[in-house]
């Protein structure tokens, strides 16, 4: 039969499904439940997009803070804490293609005292090339980046250390006293610590997952305090724009040998970045599970449509429609309903994203580098959310579609 052939046509399945979805229902409660189902899917889709965008925003903010303090590539000794620069070592690194600048630094835990307040932190000595390797001066919040003023030693402190010691950058009289234990054995009556004095010149923001209590001083100041005139704890490397850091890391590892460890920026913070990604996708999974609960509304809406269209289904079957055709009609209707929810959810997410980006409608609690929650939407987020929501909607459409398939060709009215 010609009509029997057309009833299996995919285009007709879509037309019937679309009509069942948008046509006025005989009972208003069906329209209400359908609207609630679409609204729930839209809110869920918007929530998924916004969760991913917030984590993307945090990743970009933290990466920018790391890039201001951490170099593109860092070279450290494989064993021990410090090493000595051998003859020709710096020249060898500078000749590697893609390397722009190489800076020397020396770090050590120290005890700090300022105006009666005391605390432990990390003292980092850097050379004059440090600002060419990092962009730390761009994160200075108070004062300025200055490590030496004539014969006077200066220091730039992190915001956390500034808060711990209540440092006043405008106070040019109170010094920052640095204590470092002597490495050689000393007598019981001898002074146990070496003592150095530097004056705070500025504060900067650094986001460290374990310790943000940093004090920057000149490399000579730290070497003198440690009594290690040639010591270096790391070499920090700036690569040229557009260069592949991984290939340069490989070249450096080959040039320096197994005595040194070479890491790119991601490897320097690998544990923290992995934790960020884990939190991101765990949050995504939790909201997806909540969306599964919302999908029960869609099951109810489709189920009531099936019950309302029992006569239509029996007529279609009597005209030659197969059980699989009836099933596909309601699977398609579920897909249309889910797609409508996804589209509305994307529109809602983009609206909230724009408001947050432009006006910062949701502010950040506490003290952080930004005042409001950072957001950054990526195209891949829409793809992932679309696949996730359509999968949930497809699963929710299966029970009503199977129920519609079981409706007999002849319905007896009692």
HUNOR-V181192 format. One line per field, one symbol per residue. ss: DSSP state (A for helix, B for strand, O for the rest). psi: psi as a letter, one per 40 degrees, with the letter a starting at -180 (. if undefined). Layout:
# HUNOR-V181192
ss->???
psi->???
This chain:
# HUNOR-V181192
ss->OAAAAAOOOAAAAAAAAAAAAAOOOOOAAAAAAAAAAAAAAAAAAAAAAAAAAAAAAAAAAAAAAAAAAOOOBBBBBOOOOOBBOOOOAAAAAAOOOOBBBBBBBBBBBBBBBBOOBBBBBBBBBBOOOAAAAOOAAAABBBBOOOOBBOOBBBBBBBAAAAAAAOOOOOOOOOOBBBBBBOOOOOOOOOOOBBBBBBBBBBBBOOOOOOOOOBBBBBAAAAAAAAOOOOBBOBBBBBBOOOOOAAAAAAAAAAAAOOOBBBBBAAAAOAAAAAAAAAAAAAAAAAAAAAAAAAAAAAAAAAAAAAAAOAAAAAAAAAOOOOAAAAAAAAAAAAAAAAAAAAAAAAAAAAAAAAAAAAAOOOBOOOOOOOOBOOOOOOAAAAAAAAAAAAAAAAAAAAAAAAAAAOOOOOOOOO
psi->hddddddehddddddddddddeihidhddddddddddddddddddddddddddddddddddddddddddiidhhhiidiidiihhiheddddddehhehdihiiihiihihihhfeiiiiahhhhiaeededdifddeehdibihhehgbehhiihiiddddddefhhdehedhihhhhhihdihiideiheiihihihheiiihhghddhegihhiidddddddefgeeihdihhhhiiheihddddddddddddaeeihhiaddddfdddddddddddddddddddddddddedddddddddddddfdddddddddeehiddddddddddddddddddddddddddddddddddddefdhihiahieidihiihhiddddddddddddddddddeddddddddehidhhhh.
